[in-house]
Every structure is written in C-alpha cells, then in structure tokens.
Amino acid sequence: MIYDVIIIGKGPAGISAALYTVRANLNTLVIGMDDSALKRASRIENYYGFSKAVTGDFLLKEGEKQAEGLGAEIVVAEVIALEKGDFFEVITPQRAYSSKALLIATGQPQKKARIENLDAFEGKGVSYCTTCDGFFYKGLKVGVLGYKDYAVHEAAELEAFTRDITIYTNGMELQLTEKFAEEAYRFKVNTRPVQKLEGSEYVEKIYFKDGSFEDIDGVFVAYESAGSGDFARKLGIIIEGSSIVVDKQQKTNVEGVFAAGDCTGGFKQIATAVGQGALAGRSIIEYVRSLP
Ligand SMILES: Cc1cc2nc3c(=O)[nH]c(=O)nc-3n(C[C@H](O)[C@H](O)[C@H](O)COP(=O)(O)OP(=O)(O)OC[C@H]3O[C@@H](n4cnc5c(N)ncnc54)[C@H](O)[C@@H]3O)c2cc1C
C-alpha cells in the first residue's frame, strides 16, 4: 500500500499536520516514538485555549486521539532509515512503509555522544551517512558508533563496501529488537566506553577510557535513534547547523519532503510546532493533489 503522506514524529508538529491531511482525505500514516519533548513539560500555561495549566502528556494524548478519531493511522515505532525511489520508503525495525510525500517532524536533533574530536574529524573519517560516504571505505576497517537497531542497520549498509566492521557501543549494552539481534552477530561488538578519536589529518585511532585503543579508518555515527540531521543527509536535504532548512510553506529543497516543528530550529514552542504543522499539512495536500 502506498500512503499519500507519512509523517515521522507524533509530537504537536506531526499531529497538527495529520489533522489537515486526513481531513483533506489524504491517506495519512504517522510514525513516532513516545518521547516527544512535550512529554517532559509538566505545566503548560502559554498554549492557546486552556485557562488552567495542562501537562504536556495531556496535550499529546488528546492530539493523538483527535487525529485517530479523524482517521489518521498512528504507529509507535522508530524510523531507522529513509530511502527515495519511485516513492519514499520509511523503514522501521518491524517493516517498511511507502508514501508519495514525507513530513519530518522529529523534534530537536539527538544529542551527540560526548567523545573528544568527534566534531573535529567530521568529514575526515567521521561520517553520519553510510549512504553518502560508505563507498570511500571500500575494504577498510570501519566502526559504527551506536547500540540500537539504527547502528546495526548502518553496519549492514556498510557490508556492501567492507567486511571489517565493528559496532562501538560506548559503554552501553546493545538494545536491539529481535530482527536486528539476529543480524548483529555478523559484526564485531566493542562495549568499552570511548574516550577520543586521534589521527593526523584523518581519523586513525579510537581510544577507550581504559587507555586501550584500536586502529580505525572511519567511524560512522548512528548513536541513539536516527534524527532529523541523519534523515536529511540520506535524502540530500539542506540543513543549517542542526536545523532543517524550509521555505515559508515548510518545503525542503527535496521535492515531496516537508519539515515542521523543533527540527527546523527557531522558536521551539508548541504554538510554533502546531502552526508549522498546519502549514506543512496544507502544502502536502497541494503537493499530493498536483501529482499525476
Ligand atoms: C521540559 C520542557 C518544557 C517545555 N515547556 C513548554 C511550554 O511550557 N510551552 C511551550 O510552548 N513549549 C514548551 N516546550 C517545548 C515543546 O515541547 C516543543 O517545542 C514541542 O514539543 C515541539 O514539537 P515537535 O512536534 O516539533 O517535536 P516533539 O514534540 O519533540 O516530537 C518529536 C516526535 O518525533 C519522534 N521521533 C524522533 N525521532 C524519531 C525516529 N527516528 N523515529 C520515529 N519517531 C521519531 C519523537 O518520538 C516524537 O514523537 C517544552 C519543552 C521541554 C523539554
């Protein structure tokens, strides 16, 4: 089945967009995890229409109920990869979904792992995109920094280029769903906490907090869950700093891909996310209706 639109993120931006697309009769799927920034807000007093303070959790639950009541399909899952062919492919550990349009509403970008020189070597052995850079590491020794399904997915992507792949969990236990636990055995796994990366011009060594080190040619970062920056890199979407660049209609530079809410930077508030979600919804309706 091909959805008209898949919305990644079920915070205020994603749900607000869904209210518009579903009421315009677009086949709408929302995929998100239960970790919206709003979940941490215990007292909201500045959102229109509530004379008494409400919790973020209350707003989230009501929003989801409203969207589902109107006919949106909501799936709780982590998106670990996006691909573009004839349609957009949105991949979760459980299954893949296809759509004509895509809205990225994934909230604030994930925090980076605190590892010395990770930023300094970006583009010099440190990459956030296997699709973009895997090719440069043909036959070399590469590491994937991460401990969840996303990391194993990225390691599997790198197998097209090299067999020497280690997953560095940075002191975390692997947290994998069954499908990825079955795939992880193909890779070396190193669970020691990482201290720093070293090298002259390019990364050459990865040091651990216990003082040991390993030689390495490249490190792919797939820490925690994939975020807006990771999706942007895969699809060629322009980002500025860590925010997705959109125009006034919430369009990105990639046709059919829209973004809304905290992932676009700016004034990170519920009202902004809801407003951008509404604009994105309207733009998506126009876009899908314009397709042959
Ligand atoms: C403690 C706190 C208090 C706040 N108080 C206020 C306040 O009083 N008033 C106010 O206006 N704003 C407040 N905010 C800000 C507000 O919560 C955010 O601006 C708003 O939630 C942004 O909405 P969003 O939809 O862009 O992102 P979010 O609400 O963060 O939602 C992001 C969604 O994307 C999903 N997602 C991310 N990555 C993936 C992935 N790989 N796969 C699947 N799903 C994914 C998440 O699971 C989540 O569902 C507060 C924020 C915090 C943290």
The ligand as an SDF file (V2000), in Angstrom:
LIG
                    3D

 53 58  0  0  0  0  0  0  0  0999 V2000
   10.7980   20.4090   29.7980 C   0  0  0  0  0  0  0  0  0  0  0  0
   10.1400   21.1380   28.6450 C   0  0  0  0  0  0  0  0  0  0  0  0
    9.1490   22.0740   28.8910 C   0  0  0  0  0  0  0  0  0  0  0  0
    8.5270   22.7380   27.8210 C   0  0  0  0  0  0  0  0  0  0  0  0
    7.5560   23.6510   28.1080 N   0  0  0  0  0  0  0  0  0  0  0  0
    6.9150   24.2750   27.0930 C   0  0  0  0  0  0  0  0  0  0  0  0
    5.8660   25.2240   27.3820 C   0  0  0  0  0  0  0  0  0  0  0  0
    5.5240   25.4940   28.5220 O   0  0  0  0  0  0  0  0  0  0  0  0
    5.2710   25.8130   26.3010 N   0  0  0  0  0  0  0  0  0  0  0  0
    5.6160   25.5500   25.0150 C   0  0  0  0  0  0  0  0  0  0  0  0
    5.0100   26.1070   24.1010 O   0  0  0  0  0  0  0  0  0  0  0  0
    6.6150   24.6630   24.7330 N   0  0  0  0  0  0  0  0  0  0  0  0
    7.2730   24.0300   25.7310 C   0  0  0  0  0  0  0  0  0  0  0  0
    8.2850   23.1350   25.4400 N   0  0  0  0  0  0  0  0  0  0  0  0
    8.7030   22.9480   24.0370 C   0  0  0  0  0  0  0  0  0  0  0  0
    7.7740   21.9830   23.2700 C   0  0  0  0  0  0  0  0  0  0  0  0
    7.6560   20.7810   23.9970 O   0  0  0  0  0  0  0  0  0  0  0  0
    8.3470   21.7270   21.8720 C   0  0  0  0  0  0  0  0  0  0  0  0
    8.5740   22.9470   21.2090 O   0  0  0  0  0  0  0  0  0  0  0  0
    7.3890   20.8550   21.0340 C   0  0  0  0  0  0  0  0  0  0  0  0
    7.1230   19.6350   21.6710 O   0  0  0  0  0  0  0  0  0  0  0  0
    7.9690   20.6230   19.6420 C   0  0  0  0  0  0  0  0  0  0  0  0
    7.1170   19.7890   18.9150 O   0  0  0  0  0  0  0  0  0  0  0  0
    7.6540   18.8410   17.7330 P   0  0  0  0  0  0  0  0  0  0  0  0
    6.4570   18.1190   17.2360 O   0  0  0  0  0  0  0  0  0  0  0  0
    8.4850   19.6460   16.7980 O   0  0  0  0  0  0  0  0  0  0  0  0
    8.6930   17.8390   18.4320 O   0  0  0  0  0  0  0  0  0  0  0  0
    8.4490   16.7920   19.6150 P   0  0  0  0  0  0  0  0  0  0  0  0
    7.2680   17.1800   20.4420 O   0  0  0  0  0  0  0  0  0  0  0  0
    9.7510   16.6400   20.3240 O   0  0  0  0  0  0  0  0  0  0  0  0
    8.0770   15.4230   18.8740 O   0  0  0  0  0  0  0  0  0  0  0  0
    9.0360   14.7530   18.1070 C   0  0  0  0  0  0  0  0  0  0  0  0
    8.4570   13.4350   17.6820 C   0  0  0  0  0  0  0  0  0  0  0  0
    9.3500   12.8100   16.7550 O   0  0  0  0  0  0  0  0  0  0  0  0
    9.5550   11.4660   17.1360 C   0  0  0  0  0  0  0  0  0  0  0  0
   10.8290   10.9420   16.6010 N   0  0  0  0  0  0  0  0  0  0  0  0
   12.0840   11.4690   16.6680 C   0  0  0  0  0  0  0  0  0  0  0  0
   12.9730   10.6630   16.0360 N   0  0  0  0  0  0  0  0  0  0  0  0
   12.2560    9.6140   15.5720 C   0  0  0  0  0  0  0  0  0  0  0  0
   12.5920    8.4230   14.8460 C   0  0  0  0  0  0  0  0  0  0  0  0
   13.8470    8.1560   14.4610 N   0  0  0  0  0  0  0  0  0  0  0  0
   11.6100    7.5480   14.5560 N   0  0  0  0  0  0  0  0  0  0  0  0
   10.3200    7.7750   14.9390 C   0  0  0  0  0  0  0  0  0  0  0  0
    9.9420    8.8780   15.6280 N   0  0  0  0  0  0  0  0  0  0  0  0
   10.9020    9.7770   15.9230 C   0  0  0  0  0  0  0  0  0  0  0  0
    9.5020   11.5150   18.6470 C   0  0  0  0  0  0  0  0  0  0  0  0
    9.3180   10.2120   19.1540 O   0  0  0  0  0  0  0  0  0  0  0  0
    8.2970   12.4290   18.8400 C   0  0  0  0  0  0  0  0  0  0  0  0
    7.1070   11.6810   18.6520 O   0  0  0  0  0  0  0  0  0  0  0  0
    8.9170   22.4510   26.4760 C   0  0  0  0  0  0  0  0  0  0  0  0
    9.9140   21.5150   26.2390 C   0  0  0  0  0  0  0  0  0  0  0  0
   10.5270   20.8480   27.2890 C   0  0  0  0  0  0  0  0  0  0  0  0
   11.5940   19.8240   27.0160 C   0  0  0  0  0  0  0  0  0  0  0  0
  1  2  1  0
  2  3  1  0
  2 52  2  0
  3  4  2  0
  4  5  1  0
  4 50  1  0
  5  6  2  0
  6  7  1  0
  6 13  1  0
  7  8  2  0
  7  9  1  0
  9 10  1  0
 10 11  2  0
 10 12  1  0
 12 13  2  0
 13 14  1  0
 14 15  1  0
 14 50  1  0
 15 16  1  0
 16 17  1  0
 16 18  1  0
 18 19  1  0
 18 20  1  0
 20 21  1  0
 20 22  1  0
 22 23  1  0
 23 24  1  0
 24 25  2  0
 24 26  1  0
 24 27  1  0
 27 28  1  0
 28 29  2  0
 28 30  1  0
 28 31  1  0
 31 32  1  0
 32 33  1  0
 33 34  1  0
 33 48  1  0
 34 35  1  0
 35 36  1  0
 35 46  1  0
 36 37  1  0
 36 45  1  0
 37 38  2  0
 38 39  1  0
 39 40  1  0
 39 45  2  0
 40 41  1  0
 40 42  2  0
 42 43  1  0
 43 44  2  0
 44 45  1  0
 46 47  1  0
 46 48  1  0
 48 49  1  0
 50 51  2  0
 51 52  1  0
 52 53  1  0
M  END
$$$$
